[in-house]
Amino acid sequence: MLALILQHAYDPPFMHSRAPSRPAEIQQKAQLMSASEVERTLIRLAHQILEKHNGVGDLALVGIRRRGVPLAQRLARIIQRIEKKPVLLGTLDITLYRDDLSTLGSKPVVQKTEMEIPITGKSVVLVDDVLYTGRTTRAAMDALFRSGRPRRLQLCVLIDRGHRELPVEATFVGRVVQTTENQIIEVKLREVDDAEKVLLMEKR
C-alpha cells in the first residue's frame, strides 16, 4: 500500500518553498528514457498493477494533471488490451504547484476535480510522472478523500527522484533516479509536449 505516516507530518506553514531566489539557467545533462523505453516501462507497470490487484474488478486509475493524466490513460489502454475489460479513469488538477518544476508556489493546491467515477470501496491507483517531495501526492490524496473513501490507495509514478519532505512512497515505480537538489526531471509526453522522452536537467 501507499506508505504514508500522516500524523504531524504535514504542516504547511513549515513547508519551505523551493522557488529559486533568482532565475537559473537550465541545461540538459542526460536523456534518461527514450520513447520506446517509456512505452516498455508503462507495459511493465500495467502488468504489476494487474498482478497486485488480481485483475480490474475494483480498480480505478486517477491521473494527476498534467502528465499523470496521459500516463493513466495509457496504462488503462494497456490493461484493457490484456484484460479485455475497461478500467475506471479519473482526473485531479493540481496546477498551482508541481512537485518537480517548483517555481509557482510553496504548496500544492487542487484546482479542479473531474471524479466522474465512484471511488468509494475501490482500489485507487494515483498516477503521476515524477515523485519528488511528496507534497503533490498529499494534495491529491486530500482531494480524493473529499470525493469518497477508497478501499485502498496506491501511487504509480514513472520516475522517483527522491528528496522526500513527506513520508510518501510509490507502490509502482518505473525508474528510480538519484538526483541532486539543483537537478530537475523533465518528462515529455506526446499528448502534452509533442515529444516523448525523459530528461535530466541541471540548474546552473
Beta strands, then each sheet from edge to edge (+ up, - down):
strand 1: 3-4
strand 2: 26-33
strand 3: 59-65
strand 4: 88-94
strand 5: 110-114
strand 6: 123-131
strand 7: 152-160
strand 8: 168-169
strand 9: 172-176
strand 10: 183-188
strand 11: 197-203
sheet 1: 1+ 8-
sheet 2: 2+ 11- 10+
sheet 3: 5+ 4- 3- 6- 7- 9-
end
